[in-house]
């Protein structure tokens, strides 16, 4: 629920090391296991609060029943079927066209309230990268929603920044299952004919890592292209491509900007620090990102005098991403041959 455990309660339940017994299992799978649900992205933020409040409600009902000498088991913690139903009602992609569900309709009405426009520095940087390598854009969102967000963030010609665009990618299955690609028309309609060969300048839906890698081999002219993927979802963008396909990943972790002073320093080929230095973070805490209820995202705030420990999130970042930064803007300006040194590490 919403009641925060005291340090003594944490130690009594999880031991002196404060580690859940199934931590390693869920860390390496980053998927739901045996009655545990993983909330790993911003879509799920409201559900975290709702789940905690529902647990509080069940706790209260069970306490009342116990005091009255009644069967407290009549009040069940089996709340996830209702949560899943609510998720479907809110985020079903068909709601984008019908204006129902309450989520998409609000984003469509006022995208500027939810989407941060990207500066010219990032777009120029992507344009320079595209001259010497191949860039692809991939999202599990459907084309209409992706066009709305990317159009507001990067402008109407956002797709031109990439060699190909992949939507409705069904991540993390994209990295593990041989799913077919389908071409998406200019009107946003997904075709019904499987596509075996990807072409530059096209928009595709679904697909698999195997076919995408074949495309990258062809356009890059090498048998073993190195793939660097940037994303913000541990479950969909960071663990699976690293674990199953050998990609390198960079994690976008907005909370980093508010939980410490982070510095990425570009080094020249000689290993000496260059003039380019980047220092994201170090600002005042944002009340929308830092919570007194949930605690910090990256370091466990143990009792005074103790050494901070990495949280579940930080443990995944440490094990599966080669770099983590708070914003895409944090990367702009670095070339493909830049040597990066993280001077404040997890």
Secondary structure, 3 states (H helix, E strand, C coil): CCCCCCHHHHHHHHCCCCCCCCHHHHHHHCCCECCECCCCCHHHHHHHHHHHHHHHHHHHHHHHHHHCCCCHHHCCCCCHHHHHHHHHHHHCCHHHHHCCCCCHHHHHHCHHHCCCCCCHHHHHHHHHHHHHCCCEEECCCCHHHHHHHHHHHHCCCHHHHCCEEEECCCCCHHHCCCCCEEEECCCCCEEEEEECCCCCCCEEEECCHHHHHHHHHHHHCCCCCCCEEEECCHHHHHHHHHHHHCCEEEEECHHHHHCCECCEEEECCCCCEEEEEECCECCCCCCCCCCCCCCCCCEECCCCCCCCEECHHHHHHHHHCCEEECCHHHCCCCCCCCEEEECCCC
